[in-house]
Amino acid sequence: MVPMNLLRGADGPAVYALTGSWGVMAIEQARLEGPVQVAWSGEDDNFSGLPDPEQLQADPLAAYFHFTSNETIQGVQFSVEPDAGSVPLVCDASSDFLSRPIPVNRYGLIYACAQKNAGPAGVTIVLIHNDLVERCTDSLPGYLNYRKHIKANSLYNTPPAFGIYLVGLVARWLSEDMGGLEKMATINQEKSQLLYEMIDQSDGFYQGHARPECRSTMNVTFRLSDDRFEADFLAQAKSRNLVQLKGHRSVGGIRASIYNAMPREGVVALRDFMQDFLTQHG
């Protein structure tokens, strides 16, 4: 929907920072609607890092500049927004939305599927600047047109009311029980640091996929020094009720997703298991 609404019929290209698997898929969709420029790509390094600010130069005539704030498969995350100048900044924030504060005034559009931190699958949240709404062409089918949704007060169709209700409960929990997004960000940073410290102190037994300065607080990705240990690692982890740790096939290794709902105790349990496994095999 982003390229349909913002790129179709535009004078300039869409510019993308390609930092992982979700960026690859976003670009594929954008090319169906118009020209695309890749400002930076981490593909040659298997998406283990992020661009330096000076490496992201957006065409001033670009329709928009798109980035994925957190790549779940590779475990890389932007700590600050790219500087797109006068070009509208568009972000796929699906996997770290509501995990930390976002300066929304810097963006033209933010979209996020709810199922990582905000609520159940089936709800998508879109924040769009009023100026960009005017670009939405009436050549689009109604359901794919942002302007139609806004005009209908997000009730263009019968909405997934229960899912939206749960998003409201999560927002209330974050605000009233957790103390707001700054507090949630601190908790998430502390949780991820428990695992990254274990990786860094393992003398190479655990090897992180993402470069240290690009590491995600949502998805901790790493490999074992010997791939033959991986099956045993996963089996022993499962015996301790530590599950769904197998990394994506494009990266391999281990991936620990530690979204808002994962309590600190769960991360501590994984950290302690990693230490025990290192003692066995290190």
Contacts in CASP RR format, 6 or more apart in sequence:
PFRMAT RR
TARGET T0000
AUTHOR 0000-0000-0000
METHOD contacts of the structure
MODEL  1
MVPMNLLRGADGPAVYALTGSWGVMAIEQARLEGPVQVAWSGEDDNFSGL
PDPEQLQADPLAAYFHFTSNETIQGVQFSVEPDAGSVPLVCDASSDFLSR
PIPVNRYGLIYACAQKNAGPAGVTIVLIHNDLVERCTDSLPGYLNYRKHI
KANSLYNTPPAFGIYLVGLVARWLSEDMGGLEKMATINQEKSQLLYEMID
QSDGFYQGHARPECRSTMNVTFRLSDDRFEADFLAQAKSRNLVQLKGHRS
VGGIRASIYNAMPREGVVALRDFMQDFLTQHG
1 111 0 8 1.000
1 144 0 8 1.000
1 146 0 8 1.000
2 26 0 8 1.000
2 29 0 8 1.000
2 30 0 8 1.000
2 64 0 8 1.000
2 66 0 8 1.000
2 90 0 8 1.000
2 109 0 8 1.000
2 111 0 8 1.000
3 14 0 8 1.000
3 29 0 8 1.000
3 30 0 8 1.000
3 32 0 8 1.000
3 33 0 8 1.000
3 34 0 8 1.000
4 33 0 8 1.000
4 140 0 8 1.000
4 144 0 8 1.000
5 132 0 8 1.000
5 135 0 8 1.000
5 136 0 8 1.000
5 137 0 8 1.000
5 140 0 8 1.000
5 144 0 8 1.000
5 145 0 8 1.000
5 146 0 8 1.000
5 147 0 8 1.000
6 14 0 8 1.000
6 63 0 8 1.000
6 64 0 8 1.000
6 88 0 8 1.000
6 90 0 8 1.000
6 109 0 8 1.000
6 132 0 8 1.000
6 135 0 8 1.000
7 13 0 8 1.000
7 14 0 8 1.000
7 30 0 8 1.000
7 33 0 8 1.000
7 34 0 8 1.000
7 63 0 8 1.000
7 64 0 8 1.000
8 33 0 8 1.000
8 34 0 8 1.000
8 137 0 8 1.000
8 139 0 8 1.000
8 140 0 8 1.000
9 34 0 8 1.000
9 137 0 8 1.000
10 34 0 8 1.000
10 63 0 8 1.000
10 135 0 8 1.000
11 61 0 8 1.000
11 63 0 8 1.000
12 35 0 8 1.000
12 59 0 8 1.000
12 61 0 8 1.000
12 62 0 8 1.000
12 63 0 8 1.000
13 34 0 8 1.000
13 35 0 8 1.000
13 36 0 8 1.000
13 37 0 8 1.000
13 59 0 8 1.000
13 62 0 8 1.000
13 63 0 8 1.000
14 30 0 8 1.000
14 33 0 8 1.000
14 34 0 8 1.000
14 35 0 8 1.000
14 36 0 8 1.000
14 37 0 8 1.000
14 62 0 8 1.000
14 63 0 8 1.000
14 64 0 8 1.000
14 65 0 8 1.000
14 66 0 8 1.000
15 36 0 8 1.000
15 37 0 8 1.000
15 38 0 8 1.000
15 39 0 8 1.000
15 58 0 8 1.000
15 59 0 8 1.000
15 62 0 8 1.000
15 64 0 8 1.000
15 65 0 8 1.000
15 66 0 8 1.000
15 84 0 8 1.000
15 87 0 8 1.000
16 23 0 8 1.000
16 26 0 8 1.000
16 27 0 8 1.000
16 30 0 8 1.000
16 36 0 8 1.000
16 37 0 8 1.000
16 38 0 8 1.000
16 39 0 8 1.000
16 65 0 8 1.000
16 66 0 8 1.000
16 67 0 8 1.000
17 38 0 8 1.000
17 39 0 8 1.000
17 40 0 8 1.000
17 51 0 8 1.000
17 56 0 8 1.000
17 65 0 8 1.000
17 66 0 8 1.000
17 67 0 8 1.000
17 68 0 8 1.000
17 82 0 8 1.000
18 24 0 8 1.000
18 27 0 8 1.000
18 38 0 8 1.000
18 40 0 8 1.000
18 41 0 8 1.000
18 42 0 8 1.000
18 43 0 8 1.000
19 40 0 8 1.000
19 42 0 8 1.000
19 47 0 8 1.000
19 49 0 8 1.000
19 50 0 8 1.000
19 51 0 8 1.000
19 67 0 8 1.000
19 68 0 8 1.000
19 71 0 8 1.000
19 74 0 8 1.000
19 76 0 8 1.000
19 78 0 8 1.000
20 42 0 8 1.000
20 43 0 8 1.000
20 47 0 8 1.000
20 68 0 8 1.000
20 71 0 8 1.000
20 73 0 8 1.000
20 74 0 8 1.000
20 76 0 8 1.000
21 47 0 8 1.000
21 71 0 8 1.000
21 72 0 8 1.000
21 73 0 8 1.000
21 74 0 8 1.000
21 248 0 8 1.000
21 250 0 8 1.000
22 68 0 8 1.000
22 71 0 8 1.000
22 72 0 8 1.000
22 73 0 8 1.000
22 92 0 8 1.000
22 94 0 8 1.000
23 66 0 8 1.000
23 68 0 8 1.000
23 71 0 8 1.000
23 92 0 8 1.000
24 43 0 8 1.000
26 66 0 8 1.000
26 68 0 8 1.000
26 92 0 8 1.000
27 36 0 8 1.000
27 38 0 8 1.000
30 36 0 8 1.000
30 66 0 8 1.000
37 59 0 8 1.000
37 62 0 8 1.000
39 51 0 8 1.000
39 55 0 8 1.000
39 56 0 8 1.000
39 57 0 8 1.000
39 58 0 8 1.000
39 65 0 8 1.000
40 51 0 8 1.000
40 55 0 8 1.000
40 56 0 8 1.000
42 48 0 8 1.000
42 49 0 8 1.000
42 51 0 8 1.000
46 74 0 8 1.000
46 209 0 8 1.000
46 251 0 8 1.000
47 71 0 8 1.000
47 73 0 8 1.000
47 74 0 8 1.000
47 76 0 8 1.000
48 74 0 8 1.000
48 76 0 8 1.000
48 209 0 8 1.000
48 210 0 8 1.000
48 211 0 8 1.000
48 214 0 8 1.000
49 74 0 8 1.000
49 76 0 8 1.000
49 210 0 8 1.000
49 211 0 8 1.000
49 214 0 8 1.000
50 76 0 8 1.000
50 78 0 8 1.000
50 211 0 8 1.000
50 213 0 8 1.000
50 214 0 8 1.000
51 82 0 8 1.000
53 82 0 8 1.000
53 83 0 8 1.000
56 65 0 8 1.000
56 82 0 8 1.000
56 83 0 8 1.000
56 84 0 8 1.000
58 65 0 8 1.000
58 84 0 8 1.000
58 85 0 8 1.000
58 87 0 8 1.000
59 87 0 8 1.000
60 85 0 8 1.000
60 86 0 8 1.000
60 87 0 8 1.000
62 87 0 8 1.000
63 88 0 8 1.000
64 87 0 8 1.000
64 88 0 8 1.000
64 89 0 8 1.000
64 90 0 8 1.000
64 108 0 8 1.000
64 109 0 8 1.000
64 132 0 8 1.000
65 82 0 8 1.000
65 84 0 8 1.000
65 87 0 8 1.000
65 88 0 8 1.000
65 89 0 8 1.000
65 90 0 8 1.000
66 90 0 8 1.000
66 91 0 8 1.000
66 92 0 8 1.000
67 78 0 8 1.000
67 81 0 8 1.000
67 82 0 8 1.000
67 89 0 8 1.000
67 90 0 8 1.000
67 91 0 8 1.000
67 92 0 8 1.000
68 91 0 8 1.000
68 92 0 8 1.000
69 77 0 8 1.000
69 78 0 8 1.000
69 91 0 8 1.000
69 92 0 8 1.000
69 93 0 8 1.000
69 95 0 8 1.000
69 96 0 8 1.000
70 76 0 8 1.000
70 77 0 8 1.000
70 78 0 8 1.000
70 93 0 8 1.000
70 95 0 8 1.000
70 96 0 8 1.000
70 216 0 8 1.000
70 218 0 8 1.000
70 219 0 8 1.000
71 77 0 8 1.000
71 95 0 8 1.000
71 216 0 8 1.000
71 219 0 8 1.000
72 95 0 8 1.000
72 116 0 8 1.000
72 216 0 8 1.000
72 218 0 8 1.000
72 219 0 8 1.000
72 257 0 8 1.000
73 219 0 8 1.000
73 221 0 8 1.000
73 247 0 8 1.000
73 248 0 8 1.000
73 250 0 8 1.000
73 251 0 8 1.000
73 255 0 8 1.000
74 209 0 8 1.000
74 210 0 8 1.000
74 221 0 8 1.000
74 251 0 8 1.000
75 209 0 8 1.000
75 210 0 8 1.000
75 215 0 8 1.000
75 216 0 8 1.000
75 218 0 8 1.000
75 219 0 8 1.000
75 220 0 8 1.000
75 221 0 8 1.000
75 255 0 8 1.000
76 210 0 8 1.000
76 211 0 8 1.000
76 214 0 8 1.000
76 215 0 8 1.000
76 216 0 8 1.000
77 96 0 8 1.000
77 214 0 8 1.000
77 215 0 8 1.000
77 216 0 8 1.000
77 217 0 8 1.000
77 218 0 8 1.000
81 89 0 8 1.000
81 91 0 8 1.000
81 103 0 8 1.000
81 106 0 8 1.000
81 107 0 8 1.000
82 89 0 8 1.000
88 107 0 8 1.000
88 108 0 8 1.000
88 109 0 8 1.000
88 129 0 8 1.000
88 131 0 8 1.000
88 132 0 8 1.000
89 106 0 8 1.000
89 107 0 8 1.000
89 108 0 8 1.000
89 109 0 8 1.000
90 107 0 8 1.000
90 108 0 8 1.000
90 109 0 8 1.000
90 110 0 8 1.000
90 111 0 8 1.000
91 107 0 8 1.000
91 109 0 8 1.000
91 110 0 8 1.000
91 111 0 8 1.000
92 111 0 8 1.000
92 112 0 8 1.000
93 102 0 8 1.000
93 110 0 8 1.000
93 111 0 8 1.000
93 112 0 8 1.000
94 111 0 8 1.000
94 112 0 8 1.000
94 113 0 8 1.000
94 116 0 8 1.000
95 116 0 8 1.000
95 117 0 8 1.000
95 218 0 8 1.000
95 219 0 8 1.000
95 259 0 8 1.000
96 116 0 8 1.000
96 117 0 8 1.000
96 216 0 8 1.000
96 217 0 8 1.000
96 218 0 8 1.000
97 110 0 8 1.000
97 112 0 8 1.000
97 114 0 8 1.000
97 116 0 8 1.000
97 117 0 8 1.000
97 118 0 8 1.000
97 125 0 8 1.000
98 117 0 8 1.000
98 118 0 8 1.000
98 170 0 8 1.000
98 171 0 8 1.000
98 174 0 8 1.000
98 181 0 8 1.000
98 184 0 8 1.000
98 260 0 8 1.000
99 116 0 8 1.000
99 117 0 8 1.000
99 181 0 8 1.000
99 184 0 8 1.000
99 185 0 8 1.000
99 188 0 8 1.000
99 217 0 8 1.000
99 218 0 8 1.000
99 259 0 8 1.000
99 260 0 8 1.000
100 181 0 8 1.000
100 182 0 8 1.000
100 184 0 8 1.000
100 185 0 8 1.000
100 188 0 8 1.000
100 217 0 8 1.000
101 181 0 8 1.000
101 182 0 8 1.000
101 185 0 8 1.000
102 110 0 8 1.000
104 110 0 8 1.000
104 127 0 8 1.000
107 127 0 8 1.000
107 129 0 8 1.000
108 128 0 8 1.000
108 129 0 8 1.000
108 131 0 8 1.000
108 132 0 8 1.000
109 126 0 8 1.000
109 127 0 8 1.000
109 128 0 8 1.000
109 129 0 8 1.000
109 132 0 8 1.000
110 125 0 8 1.000
110 126 0 8 1.000
110 127 0 8 1.000
110 128 0 8 1.000
111 124 0 8 1.000
111 125 0 8 1.000
111 126 0 8 1.000
111 127 0 8 1.000
112 118 0 8 1.000
112 124 0 8 1.000
112 125 0 8 1.000
112 126 0 8 1.000
113 121 0 8 1.000
113 122 0 8 1.000
113 123 0 8 1.000
113 124 0 8 1.000
114 120 0 8 1.000
114 121 0 8 1.000
114 122 0 8 1.000
114 123 0 8 1.000
114 124 0 8 1.000
114 125 0 8 1.000
114 163 0 8 1.000
114 167 0 8 1.000
115 121 0 8 1.000
115 122 0 8 1.000
115 123 0 8 1.000
116 218 0 8 1.000
116 259 0 8 1.000
117 170 0 8 1.000
117 259 0 8 1.000
117 260 0 8 1.000
117 261 0 8 1.000
118 125 0 8 1.000
118 167 0 8 1.000
118 170 0 8 1.000
118 171 0 8 1.000
119 163 0 8 1.000
119 166 0 8 1.000
119 167 0 8 1.000
119 170 0 8 1.000
120 163 0 8 1.000
120 166 0 8 1.000
122 160 0 8 1.000
122 163 0 8 1.000
123 160 0 8 1.000
123 163 0 8 1.000
123 164 0 8 1.000
123 166 0 8 1.000
123 167 0 8 1.000
125 167 0 8 1.000
126 146 0 8 1.000
126 149 0 8 1.000
128 146 0 8 1.000
128 150 0 8 1.000
132 146 0 8 1.000
133 146 0 8 1.000
133 147 0 8 1.000
133 150 0 8 1.000
134 147 0 8 1.000
136 145 0 8 1.000
136 146 0 8 1.000
136 147 0 8 1.000
136 148 0 8 1.000
137 145 0 8 1.000
138 145 0 8 1.000
142 148 0 8 1.000
142 156 0 8 1.000
143 156 0 8 1.000
143 157 0 8 1.000
148 156 0 8 1.000
149 156 0 8 1.000
170 260 0 8 1.000
174 180 0 8 1.000
174 181 0 8 1.000
174 184 0 8 1.000
174 260 0 8 1.000
178 184 0 8 1.000
178 187 0 8 1.000
184 260 0 8 1.000
185 217 0 8 1.000
187 264 0 8 1.000
188 217 0 8 1.000
188 218 0 8 1.000
188 258 0 8 1.000
188 260 0 8 1.000
189 217 0 8 1.000
190 264 0 8 1.000
191 217 0 8 1.000
191 258 0 8 1.000
191 262 0 8 1.000
191 264 0 8 1.000
191 267 0 8 1.000
192 215 0 8 1.000
192 216 0 8 1.000
192 217 0 8 1.000
192 218 0 8 1.000
192 220 0 8 1.000
192 258 0 8 1.000
192 267 0 8 1.000
194 264 0 8 1.000
194 267 0 8 1.000
194 268 0 8 1.000
194 271 0 8 1.000
195 220 0 8 1.000
195 256 0 8 1.000
195 258 0 8 1.000
195 267 0 8 1.000
195 270 0 8 1.000
195 271 0 8 1.000
195 274 0 8 1.000
196 212 0 8 1.000
196 215 0 8 1.000
196 220 0 8 1.000
198 206 0 8 1.000
198 271 0 8 1.000
198 274 0 8 1.000
198 275 0 8 1.000
199 206 0 8 1.000
199 207 0 8 1.000
199 208 0 8 1.000
199 220 0 8 1.000
199 222 0 8 1.000
200 212 0 8 1.000
202 274 0 8 1.000
202 278 0 8 1.000
204 225 0 8 1.000
205 224 0 8 1.000
205 225 0 8 1.000
205 278 0 8 1.000
205 281 0 8 1.000
205 282 0 8 1.000
206 222 0 8 1.000
206 223 0 8 1.000
206 224 0 8 1.000
206 225 0 8 1.000
206 274 0 8 1.000
206 278 0 8 1.000
207 222 0 8 1.000
207 223 0 8 1.000
207 224 0 8 1.000
207 225 0 8 1.000
208 221 0 8 1.000
208 222 0 8 1.000
208 223 0 8 1.000
209 221 0 8 1.000
209 222 0 8 1.000
209 223 0 8 1.000
209 251 0 8 1.000
209 253 0 8 1.000
210 216 0 8 1.000
210 221 0 8 1.000
217 258 0 8 1.000
218 257 0 8 1.000
218 258 0 8 1.000
218 259 0 8 1.000
219 255 0 8 1.000
219 256 0 8 1.000
219 257 0 8 1.000
219 258 0 8 1.000
220 255 0 8 1.000
220 256 0 8 1.000
220 258 0 8 1.000
221 247 0 8 1.000
221 251 0 8 1.000
221 253 0 8 1.000
221 254 0 8 1.000
221 255 0 8 1.000
221 256 0 8 1.000
222 253 0 8 1.000
222 254 0 8 1.000
223 230 0 8 1.000
223 252 0 8 1.000
223 253 0 8 1.000
223 254 0 8 1.000
224 230 0 8 1.000
224 233 0 8 1.000
224 253 0 8 1.000
224 254 0 8 1.000
226 281 0 8 1.000
227 253 0 8 1.000
229 277 0 8 1.000
229 281 0 8 1.000
230 253 0 8 1.000
230 254 0 8 1.000
232 281 0 8 1.000
233 245 0 8 1.000
233 254 0 8 1.000
233 277 0 8 1.000
234 245 0 8 1.000
234 246 0 8 1.000
234 254 0 8 1.000
236 273 0 8 1.000
236 277 0 8 1.000
237 243 0 8 1.000
237 245 0 8 1.000
237 270 0 8 1.000
237 273 0 8 1.000
240 269 0 8 1.000
240 273 0 8 1.000
242 266 0 8 1.000
242 269 0 8 1.000
242 270 0 8 1.000
242 273 0 8 1.000
244 257 0 8 1.000
245 254 0 8 1.000
245 255 0 8 1.000
245 256 0 8 1.000
245 270 0 8 1.000
246 252 0 8 1.000
246 253 0 8 1.000
246 254 0 8 1.000
246 255 0 8 1.000
247 253 0 8 1.000
247 254 0 8 1.000
247 255 0 8 1.000
248 255 0 8 1.000
256 267 0 8 1.000
256 270 0 8 1.000
258 267 0 8 1.000
END
